[in-house]
């Protein structure tokens, strides 16, 4: 799964009414990180909020805004999205459904993630 799809999957899962309180803090943390990246873009913030209410309609516009803001290269956001999916969909995560494929230059991320944490290069 490429990084933007991972983030979108986490947002959809977190917005679901079945997410529960366990993951609510993680979901709010993910949204907060994204909003911070959208700091100077009111339209992008609005699309993020509308996506929560109607993910199907707003998936394409949000995907575009996430790419424009280079959110797919933000290590903290990728970690938070992975954490949220691990909480909400542990069986699917363990089975590799949310296997993150990293291509290009993503600072601090080494290798790939298969149902586990994002590993950082600390050298």
Long-range contacts (C-beta under 8 A, 24 or more apart in sequence): 1-97, 1-98, 1-99, 1-100, 1-101, 2-72, 2-100, 2-101, 2-103, 3-71, 3-72, 3-73, 3-78, 3-100, 3-102, 3-106, 4-63, 4-66, 4-67, 4-71, 4-72, 6-78, 6-81, 6-82, 6-85, 6-98, 6-100, 7-34, 7-66, 7-71, 7-72, 7-77, 7-78, 7-81, 8-55, 8-59, 8-62, 8-63, 8-66, 9-81, 9-85, 9-98, 10-80, 10-81, 10-82, 10-84, 10-85, 11-48, 11-51, 11-52, 11-55, 11-62, 11-81, 12-55, 13-84, 13-85, 13-88, 13-89, 14-84, 14-88, 15-51, 15-52, 15-55, 16-88, 19-88, 22-87, 23-84, 23-87, 23-88, 26-80, 26-83, 26-84, 26-87, 27-84, 29-80, 30-77, 30-80, 30-81, 30-84, 33-74, 33-76, 33-77, 33-80, 34-66, 34-71, 34-77, 37-69, 37-70, 37-71, 37-74, 37-77, 38-65, 38-69, 41-65, 41-69, 44-68, 44-69, 72-106, 73-104, 73-105, 73-106, 73-107, 75-106, 75-107, 75-108, 75-109, 75-118, 75-120, 78-106, 78-109, 78-118, 79-117, 79-118, 82-113, 82-117, 82-118, 86-115
